[in-house]
Each structure stands twice: as C-alpha cells, then as structure tokens.
Amino acid sequence: MGLMQWTFWGAAREVTGSNHLIETSGARVVMDCGLFQGRREESRAKNQQLPYDPKSLDAVVLGHAHTDHSGNLPSLAGGGYAGDVHCTSATRDLCAIMLQDSAMLQEKDADYLRRRGHKGPLIEPLYTTEDAQRIVAQAVTHDYHRPFQVHDGVYATFYDAGHILGSALTRLEIEEGGVKRSVVYACDLGRSGMPILRDPEPPPHADVMVLESTYGDRLHQPLVDAEDELAAHLSRAAARKGKVVIPAFSLGRTQELLYSMHKLVDRGKMPRIPVYVDSPLSANVTDIFRRHPECFDKDMNEHLLVHPDPLGFSELHTIRNVEDSKKLNNMPGPMVIVSASGMAEGGRVLHHLANTISDPANMVLVVGFMAENTLGRRIVEKRPEVRIYGESVPLRAEVVVMNAFSAHGDQADLLRLAGQVKPDRIYLVHGEPAAQAALQAKLREAGFTNVEAPARGQKIQL
C-alpha cells in the first residue's frame, strides 16, 4: 500500500483550531482550517505558522463556518492556495460575512493598539479582507447526501451534523494503489432535540472515525429545563435592575438564544426587559438563517407559519454601530446584552464586560464552552480579578454557567454516533485531555478497543 495518511495539525488534545492534512501519492487535502484560541502568544504562533505550504494543497473540505474550523482559511489564500473549498451552501454564505468580519476585526484591533501607544512589537493582522474575499470565491458548494470528487482518489459526501446552520459530518472515501479506506470526520457533532436545526444524522459505516470530544465527560441538561432556568436567571437579574451580559458566538448560539427568548416571551415566562444583540455580525448571520429554511427542523418550520420572524420579538433591539453600542454603558438596567465573541477573546463583548463585571447587581451568563486560557474561562472560574484590555478589573458580578445551550453533542450523543457508524478505529479530537480520557473509557466499555487521542503533528496510516 502506498502513501495514505492523516496528520492532526489542530484541535489535537485541545478544543480549538481544527486542521487536518490528508495525503496520498496523488492528493494533499486539508480538512478544516480554523483559528486557535487561547494564550495570546501561543495562539498567534499557531495561527501565523501554517504547518504546510498552501501552494502544495490540492483541495480543502470545510465542515462548517465556526471560526475554530474556518477562521484561518484566508491565510491559505494569502499563501497562494488557488484550489477549491468544498462546503455546503449555507456554510459558504456564512463564511462570506464571517471571514471578512474576522479580517476587519484584526485590522481594527491592530489600529486600536497603535493608537493606545502599545509597547512592544505591534501585532499585524493574520490576513487581509482581500484574502477573505478571495477564499470565499473559491468555495464550491454541495448538498447533503450528494457524493462529490475532492481530488484524484478522494471522494466525499456530506451528512447533516445538526451543529450549526449548514454544518456537515463528512464521509471520505480514499483510494491509493487499489486499496480503499473510508473515514467519517465528525467534528463537530450537534445535539438531538435542539431548536431551529434538524437533528444530526449518522453517516454509513467507515473504517476510521475522527470524533470530537468537547463534552466527552458530561451529559447536558434537557433544553426544556434550560429555557425555564434561563427565565429564572433573567428574572433574578431584572429584579435587582442588573445588566446581563451573554458572550455568545455570532453563529448558532445567538440565534438559539433569540428563539428561546421569543418562546419564553410568548408564554409570559420571561420578564419584559430590553434585549440588545450588540454585534453587526450576529445581525448579518441571523439574516442568513432566514435565507436557509432547508436546514430547519419540523418545529421551526411550523413556528414560521405562526411567527414570520421567529428570531425577533418586540423587546429585541439590534445594535450595529459603535456609537449605539457605547450608549448601552450609560443606560440603566435591567437589560440583556448578547455580544460576541463567544469566548470573550475579542469583539464588543469586551467593552460590556469591562463596564459591568465590577457591579454585583449584574450577571455574566455563560452559555457555551470556554477554552483554556481565554477570558471566558477565567470568568467561569470566578477569578477575583480578570484582565481586559491589559487592565485588571474586579469580578463581582454574578456568574452563571448554562452548558445546556451548547450546540455540541454530549457524551451520550458521541457514544450513539460511534455505535451507528461502527468504525474499526476512533481518533478523538477537539477536546481537552480530561474529557477525552472519560470518553475513551466509555467507548472501550462499548466495545471500541482501538481508541486514541492523537497529539498535534501526529501522523496515522489509513
């Protein structure tokens, strides 16, 4: 058998920066090209130094549009990659706005540091808006269940991952020297019963499975209970006239929160307080959601018959310009502010956290996973002080963590998918070591004897 190997270049024993290289004698294909998030210096080094020459690549396959999976694609274009980026139609539409937004944010952050007289070497953007536009123009879209050729000897089929709009589980068929191998790339897996999107669907059997493990050590709370809990937290903060800041990813989490809040308002369970979505990107992403009803589940489509805009309600206000964002700092509570970024590593949410977390009347509501060494994780850990824009800020606000809104499958979901695909080998990615160890033990109990959590840069023969 000739060359047929997979190298784990990202999200290996960590949660962000998905990036994998498939090599045969006739093809070099990258699965995802995401941004790493964590310690600033480490993140910069990993994101800036691609582990391969972009010009040497033949194709890219993209599972979905979250930044930790798609966010470094423009660096490929900047490095000379001119091939196709295979993805779903919704993923392409989301990347069109998200990657350009990422480039503009990097340019603005660099300019902000210059104006503040930043000491030390100035941090230049990883890529330009032109790079972002170029890589999106290279996208080739495919529907679910429709096999397509990625490159010589490499074929793929997308299945609905149920994770975010347009997300896909990818089943690859790779041929080398008359030998065929199949791989299911399940990174990320959604959850059954979540609002808006269809449930995840299992691909057919594969020889190898690359499986996420973000929540490999825990089970999620049912969403119905979570919505009641959300109402209770918002009511508690409203009673003390506090501001609730929710760091949320512009894609997926924000729309799920809006949908849940809409239902709570309809049922009279949520206090009628203003809700501000302070993120132009979130607003643009929500518009794209409205353009892709083919991704919606039965409940969402039925809800559309009654509510033409299920992601909007009377208390909801969208903030697009910086001046209106700044006005929120001086407005009295109660109010809810939903703002990106989801791990509080950038974006407008930093300003809101800096202006609210010193007041015990306020609340930081965490609705998703916070990776190690991010500001979001330090808030979850309830550090006495956190650093925002280089300055120490006391953390006195109430901190509430609600992982039930996570779009990632929990341990039961991951075990179920493995049981449906029945692979001979499983490689765990996109998880911290403790979560991976717990999931590895459960998979072995279920009869999967060949389960490994590869390190960054590790190669396996397919």
N, C-alpha and C positions, 0 to 999 in steps of 0.2 A: 504494500500500500504506500502511495506517495504522501506528499505533504497534505495534511488535513488537520489544522489545529486552530485552537481558540485561545486568545490571550486576554486575561482580565485586566484591563487598564484603568478601570474606575469602578466605584461602588463596591470595592472588594474589602470586606471586613469594615466597611463604613457605609453611611447611608446616602451620600450624595455623589454626583459626578459620574453617572453611568457612562461607560465607554468600553467597548469590546471589539477586538480585531479578529476576524476570521480569515485564515489564509489557506489557499490551495495552490497547486502549481500554476493555475490559470486565473486566480482571482484574489484580490485583497478587499475585503468588505468590512465596513465598520457598522456595528450595532450601537446606535445612540452616540451622542457626543455632548454630554452635559457639563454644566459648571459644578465644580466642587465648592462647598460652603463649609466654613469652619474658621480656624485661626487665620487671620488676615494674611500673614506672610506665607503660610503653608498653602492657602487657597490660591494666592497669586502665583506661586511657583508651579503648582499642578495645572492651573488653568492656562498659564502662559506657555508652558513647555509641553507641547503635544508629543506623545510617545512614538509618533511615526510621521513620515513626510506626507503631508496632504496630497502632494502631486503623485504619490505612489499608489493612491487608492483608486479602486475601480467603481465602487458604489457605496452608498450609505443607506441603511434601513433605520427608520425612526419610529419608535413605538408610540410616543405621544409627545405633547408640547410642553410639559412641565420643564422649568429651567434646568433642573438637575439631570434632564435627559436630552434637551435640545439646545441649551443655552450657549454652548461653545461651537455650534455649527458655523457661525460666521467666521471663526478663526480658520476653519478649513478653506473657506473661500478666499480669505486673506492670504493663506499659504499656498494658493494656486490650485486647489481642487476644483475640477470643472465637470465632474460626473453628476449622476442623478442622486436625488434624495427621495427614497421611496417612503410614502406615508399615506394616511387616509386624507380625504378631502377636508374634514374638519380640522385635522392636525395642521395641514398646510395653511388654512385660513387663520388659525390661532398663532402659528409661528410668524405669519406675515406682520402681525402687530407686536407680538411679544419680543421678537428678536430685535426689531428696530427700537422698541422701548428700552431694551437692555442696553443697546449701544448708546442711546441718548442719555440714559441714567449714568453710565460710566463717564461720558463726556462731561456731564454736569457735575458729578462728584469730583472729578479732577479739577474742574474750574473752581468749585467751592473751596477745595483745599488750597489752591493757589491764592484765592482772594483772602483767605484767613491767615496767610503767611505761614503755611505748613512748613515745619522744619524737617529736613531730611529729603531724600530723593522723592520727587513728585511721581505719583502713580499714573501712568498713561493708560488710556482705555485698551482693553484686550483687542478690540476690533472697532471698525467704523460703521456708521449707518449704511454706507455703500456696501460693505461686506455683508451686512444683514440682508439688504435688498437682493444682492446677487445670489446668496444661497437659497433664498425663498424662490427665486426664479428658476432654480434648478430642481424644484420639487416635482415629482411625478406621483400622481395620486391613484389609489386603488381602493375598491370597495372590499368589504369583508367577504370572505369565502371565495375570492376570485384569485386563483394561483397566478403568479407572475414571475418572470425571469429577472433575477437581480443582476447576474453576470454569468459568464460561462461556467456551467456546472453548479450554479447556486440558484435555487428557486425558493419562493416564499409565498405564504398565504396568511392573511390577517384574520384574526378572530376577535370578537368584541371583548375587551378586557374589563368593561364596566367600571373603569377607574376615573377617567375624566372624559370630556367630550372628544370623540374620535380616537380614544386610546385603543391599542391593539396588543393582543398576545400574538406573537409571530411564530409560525411553524416553518422551519427551514428544512429544505432537502438539499444535501450537499453530495456531489459525486466527484470522485477522484480515482482514476485508474480502474474503473469498473466497480469500485466499492461505493455504496451509498450509505449515508448516515442521515438521520433526522434529528433535529433539535427544536425543542419548544423554548422560546425565550419569554418567560413570564415575569416581566419586570416593567411596570408594576401591575399587581392584581387588585381589582376593585372588590367591592363587597356586595353581597346579595341584599336586596331589600332597601337599597339606598334611594333617595329621591332623585328625580329627573331622568337618570340614565337606566338603560337596560342592565340586567344582571350579567355578570361575567359568564362566558360560555367556554367550555373546555375544548381545546384542540384535540385531534386524534392522537393516538399513541405515538411516542417518539423514543428514540434510543437514549437521548440525553435531554435533561431539563435544567435550564438556568432559571432559578426561582428566587424571587425576592424574599426577605425575611425581616422586614422592618418591625412588624409586630409578631414575630415568631414566638414570643414568650408570654403572650397575653390574649385575652378574649375581650371583644368590645361589648359595651352596653347596647341593648336594643335601641334603635333610633327613636321609637315612640317614647320611651322613657327619657331619652336625651332631650327631646323637644320640651317635655314637661319640666325637666331640670333647667333647661335654658330659660324658660319663662320665669322660674323661681329665682334664678340668679339676676336676671334683668329687673325683676320686681324689687328685689332686695336693694340693688344699687339705686333704683329710681326712688325708693322710699327715703334714702338719705341724700337725694339730689346729686348723686355721683355721676361721673362720666365713665362709660365702659369702653375701653379700647380693645379691639379684637384684631390682632395681627393675623391676616388671612391671605393666602395665595390668591392672586387676581383670577386665577383659572381654577374653577371647580369649587373650592371651599366657599368663596364669596357667594357664588350662585346658590349653593345648597343652603347657606345661612339665610339668604333672602327668601328662598322658597319656604323654609321652615318658619321664618318670622311672619311671612304672609299668612300661612295657615294658622299660626297662633293668634294673629290679629283677627282673622275671620272668626275664630272660636271664642274670642274675648278672653283669652288666657294671657295675653301679653299686654303690659301697660302701654298706653298710647303715648309713647315718647318718640322724639325725632331720631331717625336712624340715618346717619351720614355715611355713604360709601365714598371715601376720600381717595380715589385712585382713578385717573383717567383710563388707565389700562383695564381696570376692573369693569368700567363702564363699556369700553370697547369690546371686551371679552363677552360681556352679557349680551351685547348686540349680536355677536357671532352665535351664541347659544340660540338666540331666537331664529337664526337662519338655518339651523340644523335639526329640525324636528325628527329627522330619520334616526337620530340617536336616542330619542326619548323613549321611556318606558310607557306602559299602558296607563298608569295612574297620571303621569304628567300629561299625556295626550288627552285624557278625559278632563283633567283640570283646565286644559286650554279651552275646552268647549264652554266652560263657565266663566273663566277668567282669561280674557285675551292676553293679559300680561301677568303671568304667574310669578315673575321676578320683580314686580313692582307693586307698591301699595301706598296709601295716602301719606303715611309717616316717613316714607323713604325720600331722601334727597341725595342727588349725585353731585359730588364736588369735582370739578375738572380743573379750575385754575388755581394757582398758588395763593392768590390774594384771599379767595374764599376759604382755602384750607387754613390759612393763618388766622382768620376770623374765629374759627372754632376754638382757638386757645382762650379767647376772651369771653366766649359765650358761657352762660351758667348752665349747669346740669339741671335735670338729668338729660342724658343723651347717649346714644351708641355711636361709636366711630369704628367703622370697618375699613382697614387700610393695609396696604402691602408695604414691605414684603412679609411673607408668612413666617419666616424665622427671625424677623426683626433685624435683619442684617443690612438693610438699606431702605430707600423709599421714604414716603411721607410719614409712615408709622413711627419712625424715629422721633420726629418732632412732637407727635402726640404723646408718646411715652415720656419724653423729656419734660413735657408740660403737665403730666397727670400723675406719675407714679409716686410723687412725694406726698400726695394727699390721701389719707386713709379712707376718705369718702368714696374714692374712685376704685375702679376694678380693672384688672387686666385679665381678659378671658382668652385662654389658650385653647384652640380648637383643632390643633394638628401637631404632628411630630416636630420636635425641636432637636436638631442635630447637636452633637457635642461641640463645645467651644463657640456657640452662637449666642447672641444676646438673648434670644428667646429661651435657650436652655438655662441661662443664668437667672432669668426671671422665674422660670419653672422651679428652679432650685431655691428660690426665695432668698437670694443673696441680700445681705443688709444694704449693700450699695452695688450699683452697676455703672459701667462706663458707657456714656452716649456722647458721640462727637468728641471723644477724648476727655470728657469731664465726668467726675464721679457724681452720681445722683442717688440720693437715698431712696430705697424701695419700701414705701409704707402702704401703698395701695393693696387692696385685697387681690390675691392671685388665685384664679380658678382654672383648673385644667379639665377639659372635656374631650377625651380622645374618641368619644362615641361618634363624633362628626368626621373622623378620619376617613379618607377615601381609600385607604389601604386595607386589604384583607387581613383578618387576624389569624391566629394560629389554626383555628378550625377551618377557615377558608383555604388556607395554604395546604393543609393536610388533605382537604377534599379534592383540590385540583390535582395534587400529586396522585391521589388514588384514581382519578379519572384518566389521567394521561398515562400512568403506569410506566414511567421511564426506567431504564436499567441503571442509569447514573443520575444523581442530582447534585448540582453545584449551587450553593447558597450565596447570594449577593445582596447588596442593598440592605444591609443590616449591621447593627453593632454586635460585637462578639458574644455578649450575654444572650441576646435574642437568637442569634444563630445557633449557639450551643443548645438552647432549650428546644428549638425546632428540630435540630439534628437528632436529638434524643427521641423526640416524638415520632419522627419519620422512621427511625430504626425500629421503634416499637411496632410501627405499622408494617414492617417487613421490607423497608428500603435499606439494604445493607451498605450500599455504596453512596454515601452522602458526605460531601466535603465543602468546606468554606475556604475557597482559594484566596491567596494573598495577591496584592497588587503586583502585576507583572508576571504572574504565574501562567504557564502555558499548559494546555492539555491536548492530547491527541484525540481527535474524534474518530 
